Amino acid sequence: MTKNQNTEELKRILIVGSGGRENSIAWALSKNQSIEQIYVCPGNGGTTNFEKCICLKPKHEDAKTIIKECQRLGINLVVIGPEVPLAEGLADKMREEGLTVFGPGKDGAQLEASKEWSKALMIENNIPTAKYWSTGSKEEALEILKRFNQPLVIKADGLAAGKGVTVCETIEQSKEAIKEIFSGKFGSAGNKVILEEKIEGPEVSIFALCDGEKLIVLPPAQDHKRLLDGDNGPNTGGMGAYAPALLINEKDLADLTELVLNPTLKGLKKKKIKYIGVIYVGLMLTSSGPKVIEFNCRFGDPECQALMPLMGEEFASVLFACARGEIEKAPKLTFNSECSACIVAASKGYPESPQKGNKVNIKVESNLSLQVFHAGTTIDEFDNIITSGGRVLSIVAQGESFDKAFDFAYSNLKRISFEGMHYRKDIGYQVRKF
């Protein structure tokens, strides 16, 4: 580490990504008074709504061009939001050019980029998870299913934008999911398939900020993957979330840190991986104890949108310290004690074939207790906000109870409209009184 890195001040940040996660991170980082400018590359239709935040849209979005832009702008910290650039090694390329980056290298990103790799890491380090089988052959996958003779969870091994998992209710459905993956639905992500035993119980997400050696654990969150009310319909990237999740208390979180997070970090270090970034753990709380369903190498989306308003204004300085491998020098990260509720508004046809190009009308402005985080939006030539993706935006509210937070979010969601707008009416049903 150079002397310059140790004495560098945090003035200019670049966030890589265009979704709701990156929009909410930009909002949270902008609360730090010492930061002068936050660039979001490429950003979306809501990026410039927040103080200090602007879109950076280089002619090309390849690593070399983005690195040159960072050097030209004097960027002190890069935060890489999505999983794809992490899995492709963007953080490695940036570090090679002397940039300070929050986000794991290609080796650490395998936690998410290969389910087989992450399952092996769990087994090697005695991290509780469901039984599984891995195969690159449709015939072998069908043979495993026949032998097991029960419905299984079928997963594409690689990255599939949060849609490569089918929780099957019947053996026939398991067969169809196997055939679908091997037919090429998820491209190279489906070259291998993981077959996993079904486990039962509520799900919860935990997050830790990591500098390669130590962890800071954030409040837990819970998201809602299914498209329709009552947890029905197809799996999506997430239709809403809330934090902190009441399923686990502070003691549980400390126990899970010892059971899952510390062994994960230790396992990565055994592989000579210096993991800098977020370790996200998706857990199922089963009758026989907590089990890991999946790891992500970045903040979950939409859990991130629910979490960011709970972060103290020292959040930016903490990420900066993590990125430099100096977590012990970070200021203490404080958390807002309120409840945070996030509801996603999606396009008609999401997740299979979302409708795009519709004008979005928003009659609400973000503040300290209510936020509108854009995801699939862009600005047209007439300065209109236009839908450009499946999940269009999230409305997030904080309150002294979950009832108040969700009431506040849902009442303000009525002030947002676009053609075909779809959202669940029961987000947070686990903690709300209906």
Sine and cosine of phi, psi and omega as CSV:
sin_phi,cos_phi,sin_psi,cos_psi,sin_omega,cos_omega
0.00,0.00,0.76,-0.65,-0.04,-1.00
-0.99,0.16,0.34,-0.94,0.04,-1.00
-0.85,0.52,-0.63,0.77,0.00,-1.00
-0.84,0.55,-0.68,0.73,0.01,-1.00
-0.88,0.47,-0.63,0.78,-0.04,-1.00
-0.93,0.38,-0.53,0.85,-0.09,-1.00
-0.98,-0.19,-0.10,0.99,-0.07,-1.00
-0.90,0.45,0.67,-0.74,0.07,-1.00
-1.00,-0.05,0.42,-0.91,0.00,-1.00
-1.00,-0.04,0.98,-0.22,-0.03,-1.00
-0.86,-0.50,-0.63,0.78,-0.11,-0.99
-0.78,-0.63,0.80,-0.60,-0.05,-1.00
-0.87,-0.50,0.61,-0.80,0.18,-0.98
-0.89,-0.45,0.79,-0.61,0.10,-1.00
-0.95,-0.31,0.80,-0.59,0.03,-1.00
-1.00,-0.05,0.84,-0.55,0.04,-1.00
0.62,-0.79,0.16,-0.99,-0.07,-1.00
-0.69,-0.72,0.14,0.99,-0.13,-0.99
-0.99,-0.15,-0.16,-0.99,0.03,-1.00
-0.91,0.41,-0.56,0.83,0.04,-1.00
-0.86,0.51,-0.76,0.65,-0.05,-1.00
-0.93,0.38,-0.58,0.82,0.04,-1.00
-0.90,0.44,-0.65,0.76,-0.01,-1.00
-0.96,0.29,-0.58,0.82,0.05,-1.00
-0.90,0.44,-0.68,0.73,0.01,-1.00
-0.86,0.51,-0.69,0.73,0.01,-1.00
-0.88,0.48,-0.71,0.70,-0.03,-1.00
-0.91,0.41,-0.67,0.75,-0.02,-1.00
-0.93,0.36,-0.50,0.87,-0.05,-1.00
-0.92,0.38,-0.25,0.97,0.01,-1.00
-0.95,0.31,-0.31,0.95,0.01,-1.00
-0.96,0.26,0.87,-0.49,-0.13,-0.99
-0.91,0.42,-0.46,0.89,-0.08,-1.00
-0.98,0.20,-0.25,0.97,-0.04,-1.00
-0.98,0.18,0.74,-0.68,-0.03,-1.00
-1.00,-0.09,-0.61,0.79,-0.09,-1.00
-0.50,-0.86,0.67,-0.74,0.09,-1.00
-0.85,-0.53,0.88,-0.47,0.06,-1.00
-0.99,-0.15,0.69,-0.72,0.08,-1.00
-0.88,-0.48,0.84,-0.55,-0.12,-0.99
-0.88,-0.48,0.94,-0.34,0.07,1.00
-1.00,-0.01,-0.11,0.99,-0.03,-1.00
0.97,0.26,-0.14,-0.99,-0.01,-1.00
-0.53,-0.85,-0.21,-0.98,-0.07,-1.00
-0.92,0.39,-0.17,0.99,0.00,-1.00
-0.93,-0.36,0.04,1.00,-0.09,-1.00
-0.85,0.52,-0.74,0.68,-0.13,-0.99
-0.98,0.18,0.02,1.00,0.05,-1.00
-0.94,0.35,-0.33,0.94,-0.08,-1.00
-0.97,-0.25,0.59,-0.81,-0.01,-1.00
-0.82,0.57,0.67,-0.74,0.06,-1.00
0.96,0.28,-0.05,1.00,-0.13,-0.99
-0.98,-0.19,0.77,-0.64,0.08,-1.00
-0.68,-0.73,0.43,-0.90,0.06,-1.00
-0.98,0.19,0.63,-0.78,0.14,-0.99
-0.89,-0.46,0.93,-0.38,-0.05,-1.00
-0.86,-0.51,0.99,0.10,0.03,-1.00
-0.92,0.40,0.33,-0.94,-0.01,-1.00
-0.85,0.52,-0.60,0.80,0.03,-1.00
-0.81,-0.59,0.54,-0.84,0.00,-1.00
-0.97,-0.26,0.45,0.89,0.06,-1.00
-0.98,0.20,0.31,-0.95,-0.08,-1.00
-0.83,0.55,-0.69,0.72,-0.07,-1.00
-0.87,0.50,-0.70,0.71,-0.02,-1.00
-0.91,0.42,-0.69,0.72,-0.02,-1.00
-0.91,0.42,-0.64,0.77,0.03,-1.00
-0.89,0.47,-0.69,0.73,0.02,-1.00
-0.88,0.47,-0.64,0.77,0.03,-1.00
-0.90,0.43,-0.66,0.75,0.03,-1.00
-0.87,0.49,-0.68,0.73,-0.01,-1.00
-0.93,0.37,-0.64,0.77,0.01,-1.00
-0.90,0.44,-0.62,0.78,-0.09,-1.00
-1.00,0.04,-0.11,0.99,-0.02,-1.00
0.92,0.40,0.72,0.69,-0.04,-1.00
-0.95,0.32,0.78,-0.63,0.01,-1.00
-1.00,0.02,-0.48,0.88,-0.06,-1.00
-0.56,-0.83,0.75,-0.66,0.12,-0.99
-0.94,-0.33,0.76,-0.65,0.10,-1.00
-0.91,-0.42,0.89,-0.45,-0.01,-1.00
-1.00,-0.09,0.89,-0.46,-0.10,-0.99
-0.99,0.15,-0.85,0.53,-0.15,-0.99
-0.99,0.12,0.28,-0.96,-0.06,-1.00
-0.97,0.25,-0.53,0.85,-0.11,-0.99
-0.90,0.44,-0.79,0.61,0.04,-1.00
-0.88,0.47,-0.50,0.86,0.06,-1.00
-0.92,0.40,-0.72,0.69,0.00,-1.00
-0.91,0.42,-0.45,0.89,0.00,-1.00
-1.00,0.07,-0.05,1.00,0.10,-0.99
1.00,0.01,0.39,0.92,0.00,-1.00
-0.87,0.50,-0.65,0.76,-0.01,-1.00
-0.88,0.48,-0.64,0.77,0.02,-1.00
-0.88,0.48,-0.74,0.67,-0.04,-1.00
-0.88,0.47,-0.62,0.78,0.01,-1.00
-0.93,0.37,-0.67,0.74,0.00,-1.00
-0.90,0.43,-0.59,0.81,0.03,-1.00
-0.86,0.50,-0.46,0.89,-0.01,-1.00
-0.99,-0.10,0.21,0.98,0.12,-0.99
1.00,0.04,0.16,0.99,0.01,-1.00
-0.99,0.11,0.49,-0.87,0.05,-1.00
-1.00,-0.07,0.88,-0.48,-0.20,-0.98
-0.81,-0.59,0.72,-0.69,0.18,-0.98
-0.98,-0.19,0.94,-0.33,-0.05,-1.00
0.47,-0.88,0.66,-0.75,-0.06,-1.00
-0.94,0.33,0.37,-0.93,0.14,-0.99
-0.96,0.28,0.02,-1.00,-0.04,-1.00
-0.85,0.52,-0.60,0.80,-0.02,-1.00
-0.90,0.43,-0.74,0.68,0.01,-1.00
-0.94,0.35,-0.50,0.86,-0.02,-1.00
-0.93,0.37,-0.19,0.98,0.09,-1.00
-0.88,0.48,-0.36,0.93,0.09,-1.00
-0.75,0.66,-0.61,0.79,0.01,-1.00
-0.96,-0.27,-0.56,0.83,-0.15,-0.99
-0.95,0.31,-0.34,0.94,0.07,-1.00
-0.67,-0.74,0.93,-0.37,0.01,-1.00
-0.91,0.41,-0.55,0.83,0.04,-1.00
-0.90,0.44,-0.70,0.72,0.00,-1.00
-0.89,0.46,-0.70,0.71,-0.04,-1.00
-0.94,0.34,-0.57,0.82,0.07,-1.00
-0.89,0.45,-0.68,0.73,0.02,-1.00
-0.89,0.46,-0.64,0.77,0.04,-1.00
-0.87,0.49,-0.65,0.76,0.01,-1.00
-0.90,0.44,-0.72,0.69,-0.03,-1.00
-0.89,0.46,-0.70,0.71,-0.02,-1.00
-0.87,0.49,-0.48,0.88,-0.12,-0.99
-0.91,-0.41,0.34,0.94,0.08,-1.00
0.82,0.57,0.63,0.78,0.06,-1.00
-1.00,-0.03,0.83,-0.56,-0.10,-1.00
-0.90,0.43,0.76,-0.65,0.02,-1.00
-0.43,-0.90,0.17,-0.99,0.00,-1.00
-0.96,0.29,0.45,-0.89,0.11,-0.99
-0.88,0.47,0.52,-0.86,-0.02,-1.00
-0.49,-0.87,0.29,-0.96,0.12,-0.99
-0.73,-0.68,0.57,-0.82,0.00,-1.00
-0.81,-0.58,0.68,-0.73,0.01,-1.00
-0.44,-0.90,0.48,-0.88,0.08,-1.00
-0.97,-0.25,0.24,0.97,-0.07,-1.00
-0.80,-0.60,0.76,-0.65,0.04,-1.00
-0.88,0.48,-0.66,0.75,-0.04,-1.00
-0.89,0.45,-0.70,0.72,0.00,-1.00
-0.92,0.40,-0.62,0.78,0.02,-1.00
-0.88,0.48,-0.69,0.73,0.00,-1.00
-0.93,0.38,-0.54,0.84,0.03,-1.00
-0.93,0.37,-0.66,0.75,0.04,-1.00
-0.88,0.48,-0.69,0.72,0.01,-1.00
-0.87,0.49,-0.70,0.72,-0.01,-1.00
-0.89,0.46,-0.66,0.75,-0.01,-1.00
-0.92,0.40,-0.67,0.74,-0.04,-1.00
-0.96,0.28,-0.58,0.81,0.10,-1.00
0.85,0.53,0.62,0.78,0.10,-0.99
-0.55,-0.84,0.43,-0.90,0.08,-1.00
-0.87,0.49,0.65,-0.76,-0.01,-1.00
-0.84,-0.54,0.26,-0.97,0.17,-0.99
-1.00,0.05,0.80,-0.60,-0.06,-1.00
-0.94,-0.34,0.81,-0.58,-0.08,-1.00
-0.78,-0.63,0.71,-0.71,0.22,-0.97
-0.94,0.34,0.66,-0.75,-0.08,-1.00
-0.91,0.42,-0.63,0.78,-0.12,-0.99
-1.00,-0.09,-0.25,-0.97,-0.05,-1.00
-0.97,0.24,0.79,-0.61,-0.01,-1.00
-0.68,-0.73,0.58,0.81,0.07,-1.00
0.81,0.59,0.58,0.82,0.05,-1.00
0.97,0.24,0.13,0.99,-0.08,-1.00
-0.90,-0.44,0.13,0.99,-0.10,-1.00
-1.00,-0.02,0.31,0.95,-0.03,-1.00
-0.86,-0.51,0.77,-0.64,0.10,-1.00
-0.86,-0.51,0.88,-0.47,0.08,-1.00
-1.00,-0.01,0.96,-0.27,-0.20,-0.98
-1.00,-0.01,0.64,-0.77,0.00,-1.00
-1.00,-0.09,-0.36,0.93,-0.03,-1.00
-0.71,-0.71,0.30,-0.96,0.06,-1.00
-0.90,0.43,-0.62,0.78,0.01,-1.00
-0.87,0.49,-0.68,0.73,0.03,-1.00
-0.90,0.44,-0.61,0.79,0.06,-1.00
-0.88,0.47,-0.67,0.74,0.03,-1.00
-0.87,0.50,-0.73,0.68,-0.03,-1.00
-0.89,0.46,-0.65,0.76,-0.01,-1.00
-0.91,0.42,-0.63,0.78,0.04,-1.00
-0.89,0.45,-0.74,0.67,-0.02,-1.00
-0.89,0.46,-0.62,0.78,-0.03,-1.00
-0.89,0.46,-0.71,0.70,-0.01,-1.00
-0.90,0.44,-0.72,0.70,-0.04,-1.00
-0.96,0.28,-0.22,0.98,0.07,-1.00
-0.98,0.19,-0.12,0.99,0.08,-1.00
0.98,-0.19,0.23,0.97,-0.04,-1.00
-0.84,0.55,-0.59,0.81,-0.04,-1.00
-0.94,-0.34,0.35,0.94,0.04,-1.00
0.87,0.49,-0.62,-0.79,-0.06,-1.00
-0.92,0.39,-0.31,0.95,0.06,-1.00
-0.87,0.49,-0.39,0.92,-0.03,-1.00
-0.98,-0.21,0.34,0.94,0.05,-1.00
-0.92,0.40,-0.45,0.89,0.10,-0.99
-0.80,-0.60,0.47,-0.88,0.03,-1.00
-0.82,-0.57,0.66,-0.75,0.13,-0.99
-0.97,-0.24,0.80,-0.60,0.12,-0.99
-0.96,-0.28,0.78,-0.63,-0.14,-0.99
-0.75,-0.66,0.62,-0.78,0.07,-1.00
-0.90,0.44,0.55,-0.83,0.04,-1.00
-0.98,0.20,0.76,-0.65,0.10,-0.99
-0.86,-0.51,0.41,-0.91,-0.12,-0.99
-0.88,-0.47,0.53,-0.85,0.07,-1.00
0.60,-0.80,0.24,-0.97,0.04,-1.00
-0.93,0.36,0.47,-0.88,0.00,-1.00
-0.97,-0.25,0.51,-0.86,0.05,-1.00
-0.52,-0.85,0.52,-0.86,-0.01,-1.00
-0.92,-0.38,0.73,-0.69,0.12,-0.99
-0.85,-0.53,0.52,-0.85,-0.11,-0.99
-0.76,-0.65,0.62,-0.78,0.11,-0.99
-0.72,-0.69,0.67,-0.74,0.15,-0.99
-1.00,0.04,0.72,-0.69,-0.14,-0.99
-0.75,-0.66,0.65,-0.76,0.04,-1.00
-0.94,-0.34,0.25,0.97,-0.03,-1.00
0.99,-0.17,-0.38,0.93,-0.04,-1.00
-0.81,-0.59,-0.59,0.81,-0.09,-1.00
-0.73,-0.68,0.22,-0.98,-0.08,-1.00
-0.79,-0.61,0.54,-0.84,0.26,-0.96
-0.86,-0.51,0.87,-0.49,-0.08,-1.00
-1.00,-0.03,0.73,-0.68,-0.02,-1.00
-1.00,-0.08,0.21,-0.98,0.07,-1.00
-0.86,0.51,0.57,-0.82,0.02,-1.00
-0.95,0.30,0.38,-0.93,0.02,-1.00
-0.69,-0.72,0.23,-0.97,0.07,-1.00
-0.68,-0.73,0.76,-0.65,0.02,-1.00
-0.93,-0.37,0.06,-1.00,-0.08,-1.00
-0.77,-0.64,0.97,-0.25,-0.15,-0.99
-0.98,0.18,-0.53,0.85,-0.13,-0.99
-0.97,0.24,0.50,-0.87,-0.10,-1.00
-0.94,0.35,-0.58,0.82,-0.21,-0.98
-0.92,-0.39,0.34,-0.94,0.05,-1.00
-0.79,0.61,0.48,-0.88,0.01,-1.00
0.96,0.27,0.31,0.95,-0.05,-1.00
0.83,0.55,0.71,0.71,0.06,-1.00
-0.94,-0.34,0.15,-0.99,0.04,-1.00
1.00,0.09,-0.04,-1.00,-0.07,-1.00
-0.95,0.32,0.34,-0.94,0.14,-0.99
-0.92,0.39,0.59,-0.81,0.05,-1.00
-0.78,-0.62,-0.05,-1.00,0.14,-0.99
-0.94,0.33,-0.23,0.97,0.00,-1.00
0.73,-0.68,0.77,-0.64,-0.07,-1.00
-0.96,-0.28,0.01,1.00,0.01,-1.00
0.29,-0.96,0.20,-0.98,-0.04,-1.00
-0.32,-0.95,0.21,-0.98,0.15,-0.99
-0.52,-0.85,0.38,-0.92,0.02,-1.00
-0.47,-0.89,0.53,-0.85,-0.09,1.00
-0.98,0.22,0.57,-0.82,0.03,-1.00
-0.95,0.32,0.77,-0.64,-0.07,-1.00
-0.99,0.13,-0.07,1.00,-0.01,-1.00
-0.90,0.44,-0.45,0.89,0.01,-1.00
-0.77,-0.64,0.65,-0.76,0.01,-1.00
-0.99,-0.16,-0.10,-0.99,-0.07,-1.00
-0.88,0.47,-0.62,0.79,0.02,-1.00
-0.92,0.39,-0.68,0.74,0.04,-1.00
-0.85,0.52,-0.67,0.74,-0.02,-1.00
-0.90,0.44,-0.65,0.76,0.06,-1.00
-0.90,0.43,-0.65,0.76,0.03,-1.00
-0.90,0.43,-0.66,0.75,-0.01,-1.00
-0.93,0.37,-0.51,0.86,0.07,-1.00
-0.89,0.46,-0.67,0.74,0.01,-1.00
-0.96,0.29,-0.58,0.82,-0.08,-1.00
-0.98,0.19,-0.60,0.80,-0.17,-0.99
-0.85,-0.52,-0.83,0.56,-0.16,-0.99
-0.91,0.40,-0.77,0.64,-0.01,-1.00
-0.89,0.46,-0.69,0.73,0.07,-1.00
-0.90,0.44,-0.53,0.85,0.04,-1.00
-0.91,0.42,-0.74,0.68,0.01,-1.00
-0.89,0.45,-0.66,0.75,0.02,-1.00
-0.89,0.46,-0.66,0.75,0.02,-1.00
-0.90,0.44,-0.64,0.77,0.05,-1.00
-0.90,0.43,-0.68,0.73,-0.01,-1.00
-0.91,0.43,-0.58,0.82,0.05,-1.00
-0.87,0.49,-0.51,0.86,0.03,-1.00
-1.00,0.04,0.19,0.98,0.00,-1.00
0.90,0.44,0.53,0.85,0.03,-1.00
-0.98,-0.22,0.86,-0.51,0.10,-0.99
-1.00,-0.03,0.98,-0.19,-0.13,-0.99
-1.00,-0.03,0.94,-0.34,0.05,-1.00
-0.91,-0.41,0.88,-0.47,-0.02,-1.00
0.53,-0.85,-0.43,-0.90,0.00,-1.00
-0.99,-0.11,0.75,-0.67,0.26,-0.96
-0.97,-0.23,0.91,-0.42,0.01,-1.00
-0.97,-0.26,0.76,-0.64,0.04,-1.00
-0.87,-0.49,0.86,-0.51,0.16,-0.99
-1.00,-0.04,0.88,-0.48,-0.10,-1.00
-0.90,-0.43,0.50,-0.86,0.22,-0.98
-0.89,-0.45,0.77,-0.64,-0.01,-1.00
-1.00,-0.03,1.00,-0.05,-0.08,-1.00
-1.00,0.01,0.17,-0.99,0.00,-1.00
-0.91,0.41,-0.36,0.93,0.02,-1.00
-0.98,-0.21,0.27,0.96,0.06,-1.00
0.91,-0.41,0.18,-0.98,-0.03,-1.00
-0.93,0.36,0.63,-0.77,0.06,-1.00
-0.73,-0.68,0.60,-0.80,0.00,-1.00
-0.99,0.17,0.80,-0.60,0.08,-1.00
-1.00,0.02,-0.69,0.73,-0.05,-1.00
-0.34,-0.94,0.35,-0.94,0.21,-0.98
-0.93,-0.37,0.55,-0.83,0.24,-0.97
-0.85,-0.53,0.45,-0.89,-0.03,-1.00
-0.98,-0.20,0.38,0.93,-0.04,-1.00
-0.38,-0.93,0.07,-1.00,0.07,-1.00
-0.91,0.42,0.65,-0.76,0.09,-1.00
-0.93,0.37,0.42,-0.91,0.02,-1.00
-0.77,-0.64,0.93,-0.37,0.44,0.90
-0.97,-0.24,0.17,0.99,0.01,-1.00
-0.84,0.55,-0.58,0.81,-0.01,-1.00
-0.85,0.53,-0.65,0.76,-0.03,-1.00
-0.91,0.41,-0.54,0.84,0.05,-1.00
-0.97,0.25,-0.55,0.84,-0.07,-1.00
-0.98,0.21,-0.63,0.77,-0.15,-0.99
-0.84,0.55,-0.64,0.77,0.03,-1.00
-0.91,0.41,-0.22,0.98,0.02,-1.00
-1.00,0.01,-0.15,0.99,-0.04,-1.00
-0.98,0.19,0.69,-0.72,0.10,-1.00
-0.93,0.37,0.23,-0.97,-0.08,-1.00
-0.95,0.32,-0.13,0.99,0.07,-1.00
-0.99,0.14,0.02,1.00,-0.03,-1.00
-0.79,0.61,-0.71,0.71,-0.02,-1.00
-0.87,0.49,-0.69,0.73,-0.01,-1.00
-0.91,0.40,-0.54,0.84,0.02,-1.00
-0.93,0.36,-0.70,0.71,0.04,-1.00
-0.88,0.48,-0.64,0.77,0.00,-1.00
-0.89,0.46,-0.70,0.72,0.03,-1.00
-0.90,0.43,-0.67,0.74,0.05,-1.00
-0.86,0.51,-0.74,0.68,-0.06,-1.00
-0.87,0.49,-0.46,0.89,0.00,-1.00
-1.00,-0.09,0.08,1.00,-0.01,-1.00
0.95,0.32,0.49,0.87,-0.10,-1.00
-0.77,-0.64,0.76,0.65,-0.09,-1.00
-0.86,0.51,-0.52,0.86,-0.03,-1.00
-0.94,0.35,-0.30,0.95,0.03,-1.00
-1.00,-0.03,-0.05,1.00,-0.04,-1.00
-0.96,0.29,0.53,-0.85,0.16,-0.99
-0.91,0.42,0.40,-0.91,0.01,-1.00
-0.89,0.45,0.80,-0.60,0.01,-1.00
-0.99,0.16,0.85,-0.52,0.01,-1.00
-0.98,-0.18,0.40,-0.92,-0.02,-1.00
-0.81,-0.59,0.69,-0.72,0.14,-0.99
-0.88,0.48,0.72,-0.70,-0.08,-1.00
-0.99,0.11,0.00,1.00,-0.04,-1.00
-0.98,0.21,0.13,-0.99,0.09,-1.00
-1.00,-0.05,0.64,-0.77,-0.03,-1.00
-0.85,-0.53,0.77,-0.64,-0.09,-1.00
-0.84,-0.54,0.75,-0.66,-0.05,-1.00
-0.81,-0.59,0.77,-0.63,0.05,-1.00
-0.83,-0.55,0.77,-0.63,-0.01,-1.00
-1.00,-0.08,0.73,-0.68,0.14,-0.99
-0.97,-0.23,0.85,-0.52,-0.09,-1.00
-0.91,-0.41,0.31,-0.95,0.03,-1.00
-0.98,0.21,0.41,-0.91,0.13,-0.99
-0.86,0.51,0.69,-0.72,0.02,-1.00
1.00,-0.04,-0.17,0.99,0.04,-1.00
-0.93,0.36,0.64,-0.77,0.13,0.99
-1.00,-0.07,-0.18,0.98,-0.13,-0.99
-0.96,0.29,-0.79,0.61,-0.06,-1.00
-0.60,-0.80,0.97,0.24,-0.07,-1.00
-0.90,0.43,0.66,-0.75,0.06,-1.00
-0.97,0.26,0.68,-0.73,0.00,-1.00
-0.80,-0.60,0.26,-0.96,0.11,-0.99
1.00,-0.03,0.20,0.98,0.01,-1.00
-1.00,-0.07,0.59,-0.81,0.01,-1.00
-0.96,0.29,0.68,-0.73,0.01,-1.00
-0.96,-0.28,0.80,-0.61,0.05,-1.00
-0.96,-0.27,0.85,-0.52,-0.04,-1.00
-0.82,-0.57,0.88,-0.47,0.00,-1.00
-0.91,-0.42,0.65,0.76,0.02,-1.00
-0.56,-0.83,0.60,-0.80,0.00,-1.00
-0.91,-0.41,0.57,-0.82,0.00,-1.00
-0.94,0.35,0.59,-0.81,0.09,-1.00
-0.54,-0.84,-0.25,-0.97,-0.08,-1.00
-0.95,0.31,-0.28,0.96,0.00,-1.00
-0.86,-0.51,0.01,1.00,0.04,-1.00
-0.52,-0.85,0.81,-0.59,-0.03,-1.00
-0.77,-0.64,0.59,-0.81,0.19,-0.98
-0.93,-0.37,0.92,-0.38,0.01,-1.00
-0.96,-0.27,0.88,-0.48,-0.02,-1.00
-0.98,0.20,0.50,-0.86,0.07,-1.00
-0.77,-0.64,-0.99,0.12,-0.01,-1.00
-1.00,-0.01,0.93,0.38,0.05,-1.00
-0.71,-0.70,0.39,-0.92,0.12,-0.99
-0.58,-0.81,0.17,-0.99,0.03,-1.00
-0.94,-0.33,0.76,-0.64,0.02,-1.00
-1.00,0.04,-0.06,-1.00,-0.08,-1.00
-0.91,0.41,-0.28,0.96,0.00,-1.00
-0.98,-0.21,0.23,0.97,-0.01,-1.00
0.93,0.37,0.37,0.93,0.11,-0.99
-1.00,0.08,0.55,-0.84,0.12,-0.99
-1.00,0.09,0.80,-0.60,-0.08,-1.00
-0.83,-0.55,0.61,-0.79,0.04,-1.00
-0.94,0.34,0.68,-0.73,-0.02,-1.00
-0.68,-0.73,0.18,0.98,-0.03,-1.00
-0.34,-0.94,-0.03,-1.00,-0.05,-1.00
-0.95,0.30,-0.81,0.58,0.08,-1.00
-1.00,-0.03,0.92,-0.40,-0.18,-0.98
-0.99,0.11,-0.75,0.66,0.00,-1.00
-0.31,-0.95,0.21,-0.98,0.10,-1.00
-0.84,-0.54,0.61,-0.79,0.21,-0.98
-0.95,-0.32,0.75,-0.66,-0.12,-0.99
-0.78,-0.63,0.72,-0.69,-0.02,-1.00
-0.70,-0.71,0.48,-0.88,0.06,-1.00
-0.88,-0.48,0.54,-0.84,0.02,-1.00
-0.36,-0.93,0.15,-0.99,-0.04,-1.00
-0.96,0.28,-0.25,0.97,0.11,-0.99
-0.64,-0.77,0.29,-0.96,0.03,-1.00
-0.92,0.39,-0.57,0.82,0.05,-1.00
-0.85,0.53,-0.72,0.69,-0.02,-1.00
-0.92,0.39,-0.66,0.75,-0.02,-1.00
-0.90,0.44,-0.73,0.69,-0.01,-1.00
-0.94,0.35,-0.63,0.78,0.06,-1.00
-0.86,0.51,-0.68,0.73,-0.01,-1.00
-0.90,0.43,-0.69,0.72,0.00,-1.00
-0.92,0.40,-0.75,0.66,-0.04,-1.00
-0.91,0.41,-0.61,0.79,0.00,-1.00
-0.91,0.40,-0.56,0.83,0.02,-1.00
-0.99,0.15,-0.39,0.92,0.07,-1.00
-0.89,0.46,-0.45,0.89,0.03,-1.00
-0.92,0.40,-0.25,0.97,-0.01,-1.00
-1.00,-0.09,0.19,0.98,0.06,-1.00
-0.84,-0.55,0.69,-0.73,0.00,-1.00
-0.48,-0.88,0.54,-0.84,0.22,-0.98
-0.37,-0.93,0.38,-0.93,-0.08,-1.00
-0.88,0.48,0.77,-0.64,0.04,-1.00
0.98,0.20,0.21,0.98,-0.04,-1.00
-0.85,0.52,0.77,-0.64,-0.01,-1.00
-0.77,-0.64,0.69,-0.72,0.10,-0.99
-0.47,-0.88,0.41,-0.91,0.05,-1.00
-0.98,0.17,0.59,-0.80,-0.01,-1.00
-1.00,-0.06,-0.08,1.00,-0.13,-0.99
-0.87,-0.50,0.38,0.92,0.04,-1.00
-0.87,0.49,0.71,-0.70,-0.03,-1.00
0.99,0.15,0.27,0.96,-0.03,-1.00
-0.84,0.55,-0.42,0.91,-0.01,-1.00
-0.92,0.39,-0.42,0.91,-0.10,-0.99
-0.83,-0.55,0.03,1.00,-0.01,-1.00
-0.98,-0.19,0.41,-0.91,0.10,-0.99
-0.98,-0.22,0.91,-0.41,-0.01,-1.00
-1.00,-0.07,0.00,0.00,0.00,0.00
